[in-house]
Amino acid sequence: MISVKKSVALVNVINLDMEEKLRIPVGLIYLGSALKKHGYKVTLYQPIQRREEIQRVEDEIIRENPLFVGFSVFMGPGSIESLNMCERIKKASGTKIVWGGKFPTSISEQVIKEDSIDVVCLGEGEETIVELANAFEANASLEGVKGICYKAGNEIVYTEPRELIQDLDTLDYDLGMIQDWSRYFTTLNGRPALLDVIESQRGCPFCCRFCFQNREFDKKTGKKIVRFHSIGWVLEKAKYLKKITGVEYVSFCDDEFWIKSDRAFEVIEKLHEAGLKFYKLRMRFSSLRDEEMIARLIKNEVCHLNFGLESGVDRILKLMDKRQTTQQILTKIRLLAK
């Protein structure tokens, strides 16, 4: 039996002006699940950027005085509010502050210079956050924790890079960590829907220059890295989600769901059989093949397809390394319009 260790607070500040609807903190659920598995008590906070809500979360964290506070941060107004929260929490309690996510990873040199931030997690954090918590609890050096940068006196130290997790099914994803699902519900056709609730894969085989996913290459082969949860894992989590929430429409947070078309349709059709329909799916124009594919999507009641148009100018598309042309885009739009 695992003894319960100290508490950890995980925070994701949301600015609703930049979101169509509040989404569950998928990344924090993965991180919190990893910490819980190793005996830590975890509290998730996802305050909307309003003074009273921010103040309530700050007061709770200061009162709890956790081992550390982890912030999952995206660019935009939420990052500014996150930094302001860190400064107030640090001043009131001295609690260690850790930032992570794609945005802090991209500008870690800048983030770690902030007085209130002690550590930046670089890249995937499920293994890193557990090692970091163990080091904090033991008051040990951080030099052996892979995949971070941290302050050591007046110096900034980058540790050895963290290897990517190869078997995603080894990760826990405890949807029971969400206490109030009502915050996240929207509707489609008058039925309950949840946006971006499951990640079925990580990575992307394409090389769009503007995208964070462009960083993940296999050092030996030079190819882009894409990893998948098994279909069984995805179905288990989705069915459990339906059981605890009663949701009927969902979307996944995969950047490109159609990397493996056969796999994508197997997931769609098995979820449809289980009473779950897709609110929307993200895909490239090149992934949309023909009328038969569209008919199959309609049969499974897929409601929306989200495409990355990016630009209507071929020169810009080429500079982005988007690997699509305006003519190809128009051809697929006409196909959809039939």
Secondary structure, 3 states (H helix, E strand, C coil): CCCCCCEEEEECCECHHHCCCCCCCHHHHHHHHHHHHCCCEEEEECCECCHHHHHHHHHHHHHHCCCEEEEECCCCHHHHHHHHHHHHHHHHHCCEEEEECHHHHHCHHHHCCCCCCCEEECCCCHHHHHHHHHHHHCCCCCCCCCCEEEEECCEEEECCCCCCCCCHHHCCCCHHHCCCHHHCCEEECCEEEEEEEECCEEECCCCCCCCHHHHCECCCCCCECEEECCHHHHHHHHHHHHHHHCCCEEEECCCCCCCCHHHHHHHHHHHHHCCCEEEEEEECHHHCCCHHHHHHHHHCCCCEEEECCCCCCHHHHHHCCCCCCHHHHHHHHHHHHC
